[in-house]
Amino acid sequence: MIVRRLTECEEFLAGDHTHLRELLHPDRAPVKVGYSLAHGHLAPGADSKRHRLSSAEVYYFLAGRGVFHTDGHSSPIEPGMVVYVPPGAEQWVQNSGDSKMEFLCLVDPAWKREDEHIME
């Protein structure tokens, strides 16, 4: 069994300009999974950069409100919502609220910096 606290995971700025902490990644922990799981946040009024990933992503929103954009489609998001993004889809998120947006992001196969392609 592996147990981790969010505060024990180092925060870094992803290429899309979201702040991430990897909770679980098969390259950095002795786990037999093909996905990675991260906690992310975006400041009030901030947008992530438009980007594409080679992997599929599932976002689960914990806090904040905004708009999620995927391949020309937009959807309002709020806590308790899930967004699936297929591999290769252009995507970005806007935090249109006045509080920090927080989310969990599952990436399959596991996230790698070189698989993230920034569009702007």
N, C-alpha and C positions, 0 to 999 in steps of 0.2 A: 504494500500500500504506500502511496505517496500522498502527503498532505502538505499544502503550501498556503501561505497567507499572501494576500495581494500586496501588502506592504513589504514583503520579502523579495518581491520580483522587481528587478531594475526597470525603470521607465525609460523609454527611448522614443524619439520622434521618427515615425515611419515616413516613407517617401511621399505619402499623400498628405502629410502634415497632421495626422492624428497622433495623439500620445497613447502609446501602448505599453502594456506590461504582459509579457508572455507567462501565462499560468501553467501551460503544459505544452511541451514541444518534444517530439521523439528524438530530435538531434541533441537535446540538452537535458534529457531525463531518461532514466531507464524504464521506458514505457513502450508497450507494443501496440501502438496506434499509428494510423497513417495521417492523422489530422493534427492541427495545433489549435489551441484555445488561448485567446488573449482578452484582456480587459482594456477598453479604450475610452478616451474622453476627448471632447472637443469644447473649447471655450465658448461662452455666449457670443452670438453674432458671427462666429467663425465658420468657414467652409473648408472641407477637405479639398484636396486637389483632385481634378478629374484623373482617373487612372483605370487601368485594366490589370487583372491578375490572371495568371494561367490556371489558377485553382478556383474551385467553387467556394463561395462564402455564405455563411449564415450569420446574420446579425440579430441579436436580441437586445432590445433597448430597455435600459434600467431607469434612466432619468433624463429629463430634458425633452424638448419638443423641436421639431424641425421638418425638413423635407429630404427624402431620399430620392436620388435620380439614378436611373439605370436605363441605358440604351434609348434615350428619348422619352422615357416615361417617368413621371414624378408622383410621389405619394407622400402625404403627411405622415409623420411618425411621432409616436409618444411612448411612454413606458408601457411595457407589456406586449409590444408589437415585435413581430419577427419579419425579417426581409431575407429572401434567398436571392443570391446573385450568381448566375451561371458563369462558368469559366469563360474568360475573354470579353465579358460585358463591360462597357464603359460605365463608370459609376462615380458618384460623389455624394456627400451628405452636407446639408446646411443646418447649422444650429440657429434657428430663428427665434429661440427663446431667450430669456434673461437669466438662465442658470446653466450650469455645466451639463452637457449631454454625456451620458455614460452608457456603454454598451458592452456586451460580450460578443466576440467574433470567433466563430469556428471556421477554419480554413482547411479544405480537403482537396488534394493532398496538402500536407503541412506547409505553412507560409515560409517563403524564402525571399529575401530582398531582391534577388535577381529575377524573380518571377513577377515583380511589380513594375508596371510600365506607366510612368507619369505622362499625361497627355498635354500638360500646359507648362 
